Amino acid sequence: MLSVLSDTYFMDQAIKEAHKALQEDEVPVGAIVVCDQKIIARAYNQTEKLQDATAHAELLAITAAAAHLGSKFLWECTMFVTLEPCIMCAGALYWSRMGRLVYGASDDKKGFMNHGKVLLHPSTKLEYGVCHDACADLLSGFFAAKRM
């Protein structure tokens, strides 16, 4: 009998990636890509480390997942990310044809939902708020420490 892993389980894995970013003094955002109940890509923000404004967790995870599958399209995949993607990342999710997007904390200032779900591919399923408090606390703690 196959066991089906929950969205909470997978978001916990994305949170582990966000902790890696935190350890490197990056904005603590983590992302994973899941296909057939298996994690095929893991990433975290690396904009400071790589000195690349586009090195968001989502973009790094999409690139790794596409390489793993040998396909630019990720129809059968789900991305779990700790923070609502920005419009740049939403565009990458659109072009990769991500099957499903699940995010934890909302980003009221720079999140793609300020412009609406229309930025995602029409067939992409969207869910949000999974492990919201854990994701939001990680981010608010990071920025509070920066302001001290």
N, C-alpha and C positions, 0 to 999 in steps of 0.2 A: 504494500500500500504506500503510495506517495504521500509525503507530508507537504503541505503548501505553507511556505513561509509567509509571514504577514508583512504588511507595509511597515509596521512598527519595527520589525526586525531589520528590514532593509534601511529604513531611515536611521536606525542606530548605527549601521555600518557607515552611512554618509556622515553622521556626527563624529565617528572615529576619524574620518578624513579631515573634518573641520578642526579637530584637535591637533592634527599634524600641522595645519596652517598656523594655528595659534602658537604652537611651539616655535615656529619660524618667524613669528611676529608679522604674519600675514593676516588679512581680514579672514576670520575663521568661517570659511564656507567650504563644505565638502560635497562631493557628488559621486554617485555610483551609477553604473548602467547594468541592468539585469535583463537576461534573456533566458527563457525556460527555467526560471527559478535559480539561475546561477549568476553570480556577479562576474561580468566579463570586463569591467573597467572600473577603476577607482582613481579619483583625482581630488585635489584641493587647490585653492587659490595659490598662485605662485607669481603674482605680478611683480613683487619686489625682488624675489630670488632671480627671476629671469629677466628683470627689467623690461617687461613686456605688458603693456596695458591690456592686451587681449588674453592673457594667461589666466582666465577665470576657470574655476573648477569645471563648469559645464563644458566649456570648449575643449579642455584637456581630456575630459571623460568621453566626449563624442569622438574625438580623434582616436583615442585608444580603443573604443568599442568598434569603430569602423575598421581599424586595422585588424582587430581580433576576428571579426566576421568576414573580412575581405569584401566589404560592401559599403558604399557611401550611404545607403538607406538602412534605417534602423526601425523598420515597421513593427517588428516583433519585440521590441525592447521597451523597457521602462527606465526612465531616469528618476532617481531620488536625489534631491538636492536640498540642503538645509535652509537656503534662502531663495525667495522668489527670484527667478532670473531677471536680469536687465534686458533691455530691448535687443542688445547685441546678441546675447545668448539665446533669446527667444527666436531671433532670426536663424541662428545656427540650428536650433531645434526644428524649426520649420523646414530648412533645406535638408536636414538629415532624415526627415519624415519620422521622427521619434513617435513610437506608438502610444506612449503614455508618459505624462509628466506628473510627478508627485513632489510637492515642496512643503517645507516646514513653516518657517516664518515668512510673513509678508514683508515687502519692502515698499512702504508707502511713498517714498521719495523717488526711487529709481526703478521700481519693479515694472515689468512689462504690462501688468494688469491695469496700470494707469491708462494704457491705450487699448486694452481689451484683449480677449482671447483670440481675436482676429489675427494677432501676430503669430499664433501657432498654426501649424497645418490643420486644415479642417477635420482630418481624421484623428488627430492627437487627442486622446482622452486626458482630462485634467482633474487632479485632486490636490487639495492643499490643506494645511493645518495639521498634518501628521507630525506628532512630537513637537508641536508649535512651541510650547514653553521651553523645552530643552534647547531648541534651535535659537529662539529669541534671546534667552538668557546668555548663551555663549557670545552672541554678537553684542548685546548691551554691555556685558562685562568687559569685553575687549575695548569698546569705545569709551567706556567710563574710565578705564585705566589710562587710555591715551590722553584724556582731558586732565588728569591729575598733575 
